Amino acid sequence: MVKVRQDAWSHEDDLLLAETVLRHIREGSTQLNAFEEVGDKLNRTSAACGFRWNAEVRMKYDSAIDLAKRQRKEKKRAIAKQAQKPRNPVISLPPSYEEYIEPQEQSTLIIEEAAPTITMDMVIQYLHEIKKDYYASNQSKVSLESAHKENTLLREEISKLEKQLSQTETQLATIQEDYQAFIQIMDRARKMTVLDDHGTMKAPTFRMDKNGNLQQLAQGSN
């Protein structure tokens, strides 16, 4: 059976990370905000999310990232164009002269978001998380091995008790057979009791042959 590490990223986790980062790029937010949002949902640190994004996920979404950046630029251009639309306000001056004052164009600065770099602190924090999960997994393994050992001992004890029970049942059956044989011998002896010359009951004399059968001795013989 394949063991899955507790800190392993599933396909759904990677998909959530990618969708969140792309959404933040389109909306003009930062990737750090995306990492924090994913970290809250997956109960991970933003550093771990950033490490995962730059090490594994980002390379799979290059075209999607470019598209998200273009959409962000188009959105900013649309907003800037709307803000730059001339209003031609009329300012009333003294009666001697009036003039129209054109508003100055507002300059819009579009800053390309740089991809976050992996810092040493992010790597150290990520390794600490792996170490913590490793210890937790190792502790569970020790507990499982202890339970398995205890289960083996209990099975051996049960097998031993079952064997003793079988032996006891065999001994009991033998005793019952001996008891029945004894009852039969006593019954036969009772039926073979005879009267003597004076009319009194006299028990005959028996002896047992080598096969365990009783033989009645003739009266007066030794």
C-alpha positions as a Markdown table, in Angstrom:
| # | Residue | x | y | z |
|---|---|---|---|---|
| 1 | Met | 0.0 | 0.0 | 0.0 |
| 2 | Val | 1.4 | 3.4 | -1.0 |
| 3 | Lys | 1.8 | 5.8 | 1.9 |
| 4 | Val | 0.8 | 9.4 | 1.3 |
| 5 | Arg | 2.7 | 12.1 | 3.1 |
| 6 | Gln | 0.6 | 14.4 | 5.2 |
| 7 | Asp | 2.1 | 17.5 | 3.6 |
| 8 | Ala | 1.7 | 16.3 | 0.1 |
| 9 | Trp | -0.1 | 18.6 | -2.4 |
| 10 | Ser | -3.0 | 17.1 | -4.2 |
| 11 | His | -4.1 | 18.0 | -7.8 |
| 12 | Glu | -7.0 | 19.9 | -6.3 |
| 13 | Asp | -4.7 | 21.9 | -4.1 |
| 14 | Asp | -2.5 | 22.8 | -7.1 |
| 15 | Leu | -5.5 | 23.8 | -9.1 |
| 16 | Leu | -6.8 | 26.0 | -6.3 |
| 17 | Leu | -3.4 | 27.7 | -6.0 |
| 18 | Ala | -3.2 | 28.3 | -9.8 |
| 19 | Glu | -6.7 | 29.7 | -10.1 |
| 20 | Thr | -6.2 | 32.0 | -7.1 |
| 21 | Val | -2.9 | 33.4 | -8.3 |
| 22 | Leu | -4.3 | 33.9 | -11.8 |
| 23 | Arg | -7.3 | 35.7 | -10.4 |
| 24 | His | -5.1 | 38.0 | -8.3 |
| 25 | Ile | -3.0 | 38.8 | -11.4 |
| 26 | Arg | -6.0 | 39.7 | -13.4 |
| 27 | Glu | -7.4 | 41.9 | -10.7 |
| 28 | Gly | -4.1 | 43.7 | -10.2 |
| 29 | Ser | -3.4 | 42.2 | -6.8 |
| 30 | Thr | -0.1 | 40.6 | -5.8 |
| 31 | Gln | 0.9 | 37.0 | -5.7 |
| 32 | Leu | 1.7 | 37.3 | -2.0 |
| 33 | Asn | -2.0 | 38.1 | -1.4 |
| 34 | Ala | -2.9 | 35.0 | -3.4 |
| 35 | Phe | -0.5 | 32.8 | -1.4 |
| 36 | Glu | -2.1 | 34.1 | 1.9 |
| 37 | Glu | -5.6 | 33.4 | 0.6 |
| 38 | Val | -4.7 | 29.8 | -0.4 |
| 39 | Gly | -2.8 | 29.3 | 2.8 |
| 40 | Asp | -5.9 | 30.2 | 4.8 |
| 41 | Lys | -8.0 | 27.7 | 2.8 |
| 42 | Leu | -5.6 | 24.8 | 2.9 |
| 43 | Asn | -4.2 | 25.5 | 6.4 |
| 44 | Arg | -0.7 | 26.1 | 5.1 |
| 45 | Thr | 1.7 | 29.1 | 5.4 |
| 46 | Ser | 2.0 | 31.6 | 2.6 |
| 47 | Ala | 5.6 | 30.7 | 2.3 |
| 48 | Ala | 4.7 | 27.0 | 1.6 |
| 49 | Cys | 2.2 | 28.2 | -1.0 |
| 50 | Gly | 4.8 | 30.4 | -2.6 |
| 51 | Phe | 7.4 | 27.7 | -2.6 |
| 52 | Arg | 4.9 | 25.3 | -4.3 |
| 53 | Trp | 3.9 | 27.8 | -6.9 |
| 54 | Asn | 7.4 | 28.7 | -8.0 |
| 55 | Ala | 8.8 | 25.2 | -7.7 |
| 56 | Glu | 6.0 | 23.1 | -9.3 |
| 57 | Val | 2.9 | 24.9 | -10.5 |
| 58 | Arg | 4.0 | 28.1 | -12.2 |
| 59 | Met | 5.8 | 26.3 | -15.1 |
| 60 | Lys | 2.5 | 24.6 | -16.1 |
| 61 | Tyr | 0.6 | 27.9 | -16.4 |
| 62 | Asp | 2.9 | 30.1 | -18.4 |
| 63 | Ser | 0.4 | 30.9 | -21.1 |
| 64 | Ala | -2.4 | 31.4 | -18.6 |
| 65 | Ile | -0.2 | 33.9 | -16.7 |
| 66 | Asp | 0.6 | 35.8 | -19.9 |
| 67 | Leu | -3.1 | 36.0 | -20.6 |
| 68 | Ala | -4.0 | 37.2 | -17.1 |
| 69 | Lys | -1.3 | 39.9 | -17.3 |
| 70 | Arg | -2.7 | 41.1 | -20.7 |
| 71 | Gln | -6.2 | 41.2 | -19.2 |
| 72 | Arg | -4.9 | 43.2 | -16.3 |
| 73 | Lys | -3.3 | 45.7 | -18.7 |
| 74 | Glu | -6.4 | 46.0 | -20.8 |
| 75 | Lys | -8.4 | 46.6 | -17.6 |
| 76 | Lys | -6.0 | 49.3 | -16.4 |
| 77 | Arg | -6.0 | 51.0 | -19.9 |
| 78 | Ala | -9.8 | 51.0 | -19.9 |
| 79 | Ile | -9.8 | 52.6 | -16.5 |
| 80 | Ala | -7.1 | 55.1 | -17.5 |
| 81 | Lys | -8.9 | 56.0 | -20.7 |
| 82 | Gln | -12.1 | 56.6 | -18.8 |
| 83 | Ala | -10.3 | 58.8 | -16.4 |
| 84 | Gln | -8.5 | 60.8 | -19.2 |
| 85 | Lys | -11.7 | 61.6 | -21.0 |
| 86 | Pro | -11.7 | 65.5 | -21.4 |
| 87 | Arg | -14.4 | 67.4 | -19.5 |
| 88 | Asn | -13.5 | 70.9 | -20.8 |
| 89 | Pro | -14.6 | 72.7 | -17.6 |
| 90 | Val | -15.5 | 76.5 | -18.1 |
| 91 | Ile | -14.0 | 78.7 | -15.5 |
| 92 | Ser | -15.7 | 82.1 | -15.1 |
| 93 | Leu | -13.1 | 85.0 | -14.7 |
| 94 | Pro | -13.6 | 88.7 | -14.6 |
| 95 | Pro | -15.9 | 90.1 | -17.4 |
| 96 | Ser | -12.9 | 91.4 | -19.3 |
| 97 | Tyr | -11.9 | 88.0 | -20.4 |
| 98 | Glu | -12.9 | 84.3 | -20.3 |
| 99 | Glu | -11.1 | 81.3 | -21.5 |
| 100 | Tyr | -11.5 | 77.6 | -21.6 |
| 101 | Ile | -8.9 | 75.8 | -19.6 |
| 102 | Glu | -8.1 | 72.3 | -20.8 |
| 103 | Pro | -7.3 | 69.9 | -18.0 |
| 104 | Gln | -3.9 | 68.3 | -18.0 |
| 105 | Glu | -3.8 | 64.7 | -19.1 |
| 106 | Gln | -3.4 | 62.3 | -16.2 |
| 107 | Ser | -0.5 | 60.0 | -16.7 |
| 108 | Thr | -1.1 | 56.4 | -15.8 |
| 109 | Leu | 1.8 | 54.4 | -14.6 |
| 110 | Ile | 1.5 | 50.6 | -15.2 |
| 111 | Ile | 4.0 | 48.6 | -13.2 |
| 112 | Glu | 4.7 | 45.1 | -14.3 |
| 113 | Glu | 4.5 | 42.8 | -11.3 |
| 114 | Ala | 7.7 | 40.9 | -10.8 |
| 115 | Ala | 7.5 | 37.3 | -10.0 |
| 116 | Pro | 8.2 | 36.7 | -6.3 |
| 117 | Thr | 11.6 | 35.2 | -5.5 |
| 118 | Ile | 12.1 | 32.3 | -3.2 |
| 119 | Thr | 13.9 | 33.6 | -0.1 |
| 120 | Met | 16.0 | 31.6 | 2.3 |
| 121 | Asp | 13.4 | 32.2 | 5.1 |
| 122 | Met | 10.7 | 30.7 | 2.9 |
| 123 | Val | 12.8 | 27.6 | 2.3 |
| 124 | Ile | 13.7 | 27.2 | 6.0 |
| 125 | Gln | 10.1 | 27.6 | 7.0 |
| 126 | Tyr | 9.0 | 25.1 | 4.4 |
| 127 | Leu | 11.6 | 22.6 | 5.6 |
| 128 | His | 10.5 | 23.1 | 9.2 |
| 129 | Glu | 6.9 | 22.2 | 8.2 |
| 130 | Ile | 8.2 | 19.0 | 6.4 |
| 131 | Lys | 10.2 | 18.1 | 9.5 |
| 132 | Lys | 7.2 | 18.6 | 11.8 |
| 133 | Asp | 5.0 | 16.5 | 9.6 |
| 134 | Tyr | 7.7 | 13.8 | 9.4 |
| 135 | Tyr | 7.9 | 13.5 | 13.2 |
| 136 | Ala | 4.1 | 13.3 | 13.4 |
| 137 | Ser | 4.0 | 10.6 | 10.7 |
| 138 | Asn | 6.9 | 8.7 | 12.5 |
| 139 | Gln | 5.1 | 8.8 | 15.8 |
| 140 | Ser | 2.0 | 7.3 | 14.1 |
| 141 | Lys | 4.1 | 4.6 | 12.6 |
| 142 | Val | 5.5 | 3.7 | 16.1 |
| 143 | Ser | 2.0 | 3.6 | 17.5 |
| 144 | Leu | 0.9 | 1.4 | 14.7 |
| 145 | Glu | 3.8 | -1.0 | 15.1 |
| 146 | Ser | 3.1 | -1.2 | 18.9 |
| 147 | Ala | -0.6 | -2.0 | 18.2 |
| 148 | His | 0.4 | -4.7 | 15.7 |
| 149 | Lys | 2.8 | -6.3 | 18.2 |
| 150 | Glu | 0.1 | -6.3 | 20.9 |
| 151 | Asn | -2.4 | -7.8 | 18.5 |
| 152 | Thr | 0.1 | -10.6 | 17.6 |
| 153 | Leu | 0.6 | -11.4 | 21.3 |
| 154 | Leu | -3.1 | -11.5 | 21.9 |
| 155 | Arg | -3.6 | -13.9 | 18.9 |
| 156 | Glu | -0.9 | -16.2 | 20.3 |
| 157 | Glu | -2.6 | -16.1 | 23.8 |
| 158 | Ile | -5.9 | -16.9 | 22.2 |
| 159 | Ser | -4.4 | -19.8 | 20.3 |
| 160 | Lys | -2.8 | -21.2 | 23.5 |
| 161 | Leu | -6.1 | -21.0 | 25.4 |
| 162 | Glu | -8.0 | -22.7 | 22.5 |
| 163 | Lys | -5.4 | -25.5 | 22.6 |
| 164 | Gln | -5.8 | -25.9 | 26.4 |
| 165 | Leu | -9.6 | -25.9 | 26.0 |
| 166 | Ser | -9.4 | -28.7 | 23.4 |
| 167 | Gln | -7.2 | -30.8 | 25.6 |
| 168 | Thr | -9.6 | -30.3 | 28.5 |
| 169 | Glu | -12.5 | -31.3 | 26.4 |
| 170 | Thr | -10.6 | -34.5 | 25.3 |
| 171 | Gln | -9.8 | -35.4 | 28.9 |
| 172 | Leu | -13.4 | -34.8 | 29.9 |
| 173 | Ala | -14.7 | -37.1 | 27.1 |
| 174 | Thr | -12.3 | -39.8 | 28.3 |
| 175 | Ile | -13.5 | -39.5 | 31.9 |
| 176 | Gln | -17.1 | -39.7 | 30.7 |
| 177 | Glu | -16.3 | -42.9 | 28.8 |
| 178 | Asp | -14.6 | -44.4 | 31.8 |
| 179 | Tyr | -17.5 | -43.5 | 34.0 |
| 180 | Gln | -20.0 | -45.1 | 31.6 |
| 181 | Ala | -17.9 | -48.3 | 31.4 |
| 182 | Phe | -17.8 | -48.4 | 35.2 |
| 183 | Ile | -21.6 | -48.1 | 35.4 |
| 184 | Gln | -22.0 | -50.9 | 32.9 |
| 185 | Ile | -19.6 | -53.1 | 35.0 |
| 186 | Met | -21.5 | -52.4 | 38.2 |
| 187 | Asp | -24.8 | -53.2 | 36.4 |
| 188 | Arg | -23.5 | -56.5 | 35.1 |
| 189 | Ala | -22.2 | -57.4 | 38.6 |
| 190 | Arg | -25.6 | -56.7 | 40.1 |
| 191 | Lys | -27.4 | -58.9 | 37.6 |
| 192 | Met | -25.0 | -61.8 | 38.3 |
| 193 | Thr | -25.6 | -61.9 | 42.0 |
| 194 | Val | -26.9 | -65.4 | 43.1 |
| 195 | Leu | -28.5 | -67.0 | 46.2 |
| 196 | Asp | -26.4 | -69.4 | 48.4 |
| 197 | Asp | -27.7 | -72.6 | 50.0 |
| 198 | His | -29.3 | -70.8 | 52.9 |
| 199 | Gly | -31.3 | -68.5 | 50.6 |
| 200 | Thr | -29.2 | -65.4 | 51.1 |
| 201 | Met | -27.8 | -63.2 | 48.4 |
| 202 | Lys | -24.2 | -63.9 | 47.7 |
| 203 | Ala | -22.2 | -61.9 | 45.3 |
| 204 | Pro | -20.1 | -63.9 | 42.9 |
| 205 | Thr | -16.4 | -63.6 | 42.6 |
| 206 | Phe | -15.0 | -62.0 | 39.5 |
| 207 | Arg | -11.7 | -61.5 | 37.9 |
| 208 | Met | -10.7 | -59.3 | 35.0 |
| 209 | Asp | -8.9 | -60.9 | 32.0 |
| 210 | Lys | -6.1 | -59.2 | 30.1 |
| 211 | Asn | -8.7 | -57.5 | 27.8 |
| 212 | Gly | -10.4 | -55.8 | 30.7 |
| 213 | Asn | -13.5 | -58.1 | 30.7 |
| 214 | Leu | -15.0 | -59.5 | 33.9 |
| 215 | Gln | -15.1 | -63.3 | 34.3 |
| 216 | Gln | -17.2 | -64.9 | 37.0 |
| 217 | Leu | -15.4 | -67.5 | 39.1 |
| 218 | Ala | -17.1 | -70.8 | 40.0 |
| 219 | Gln | -18.3 | -71.0 | 43.6 |
| 220 | Gly | -15.9 | -72.7 | 45.9 |
| 221 | Ser | -12.9 | -72.1 | 43.5 |
| 222 | Asn | -9.9 | -69.9 | 44.4 |
